[in-house]
Amino acid sequence: MEGENYTVVTEFIFLGLATSPMLKLLLFAVFMAIYSATMLGNLFIVGLVAYESILHIPMYFLLGNLSFLDFCYSTITAPKMLVGFLSRTNTIAYGGCISQIFFFHFIGGIKIFLLTIMAYDRYVAIFHPLRYAAIMNWTMCGGLVWASWVGGFIHSIVQVAIVTQLPFCGPNELDNFYCDVPQVVRLACMDTFVVELLMVSNSGLVTLMCFVVLLVSYSILLAKLRAGSAAGQSKALSTCIAHITVVTLIFGPCIYIYVHPFHSFPIDKAVSVLYTVITPILNPFIYTLRNKDFKTSKKKLLVRHLLPFPIMRHLFFKSGSFVCKRTGTVL
């Protein structure tokens, strides 16, 4: 391109999810509700893990980290998408786009590695309960979490390095609501075949391998649980199935997006919405708040704040489901 006259792209335009003003308002209301629930649910879990002493064990420390990551992950893309629903033209500067790609893959990479760590944590908790505290001690747990952050950073730096080496001279319209490598690479003013192969090997294959490892590990867990005793089997099976559900809904769309970056399909936007906006809400509603210890901690927290108000306490606990273990009386 040396010697040619071209305009360097300084901003990108998001085409978004809709063009009709009424549909955009409807989508704004829907996604605003989802984003608000994601924020409140995940921040509540982070606060609960930090506040309640019963949750001060590595297992819940990992869940608290996952909630924090889900909060960050949703915040990277959702606010800009919501602004786009209320704007005629939704643009983002080149630097802002690069920043969004960096944090999107940074947090996403950490989540992938953290979910793998959590599968190992589940294995130890189910099959080595007496040695759990010794194996998953705070040094081990902190080291694994730190390693997941380092892995996410390295993964993200590679993605950003791929994009920043490309020339952009137009067009500058991204057929999506956020910046990601597959969409941005397609706008480069050069043959991107080799670049896309690098992207597949870095994002697609890494995600696919982690997903296969997780499926194999959970399959082994389920097989051993079915062959074991009935005591505690139901709870462990329920936990594993919940984990598999979340892992599939997180990894499935990612694999779809990054294994076929060479062409775009109409379903791509729907898949993008699923793993950027919908999956971050799964942790509080499927992964964590259904946990027995979290339910107990939540009730204890509510009781502390509702006890000064007898009417509110009566309305909240009119079912008589929360019983004081010391006295045997219903609060």
C-alpha positions, 0 to 999 in steps of 0.5 A: 500500500506504499504510495497509495492515498488512503484514510487511516481509520480513527473510529469504528461504527457499531451497526448494533442489533436493531435499526428500528427506533421502537425495537431499539427502545424495547431491547434497551429495556430488556438488556438494561434489566439483564445488566442490572440483575447481573451487576446486583447478583454478582456484586451481592455474591462478592460481598457475601463471600467477603462478609460471611465467615462460613464462606471463607474457604477456597471453594467459595473464594473461587466462586466469589472470584468468578462473580467478580469476573462476571461483573467485569465481563458484562461491564466491558460490553453492556454499557456501550451496547445500551448507549447504542440503543439510545443513539442514532450512531454508536461509535468507538474510537480506535483506542477505545476499541483496542482497549475493549478487545484487551479487557474482553479477552483478559477477563474472558481468559481468566474465566476460562482458566478459573473454571478449569481450576474450579473443576479440580476443586470439585474433584478434591472436595468430592473424592478427598473431603478429608484432605480437602483443606490440606490440598486446596489450602490458601497458598495453593488456591491463591497461586492457582488464581494468580496463574489464571490472571497471568494466563488471561493477560498473556492471552489478551496481549497476543490478541491485541498484538494481532490487531494493532499490527493491521492497517485500517483504511476503511470501511469502518463499520462493525456488524456487531455491538462491541469490538472483538478480533474476528469483526475488526480483523475483517476490516483490515486493508490486507489479506488476513488469512494468516492472521485469522489462522493465528486467531483460531490457534490462540482463541479457538483451540485454547478454548476448545481444549479447555472445554474438552478437559472440563467435559472429560473431568466432569464425565469422570466425576459423574461416572465415579459418583454413579458408582459410589454410595448414595450418601451425598450423591444427590448433592454432588450430582446436582453440583456437577450438573449445574457446573456442566450447564454453565461451562457448556453455555460459556464455552459453546458460543466462544468455540462457535465464534472463534473456530470459524472467523473466516466468514460471518453468519446471521446467527453470529450476533445472537451467539455474541449476545449469549456469551457477552450479556446472558452468561454473566448472569448465570453464575448468581442464578444457577451456579451460586445462589442455589448453594446451601451454604450461600442460602444459609449465609443470605438468610443470616444476613437478611435476619441481621438487618430485618430483626429490628423490624418485626413486621418485615421479619414476619412477612419475609419468614412467614413460611417458617423456613429459617430456624434458629439452631441454638433454640430450635425456634423459628425466626 
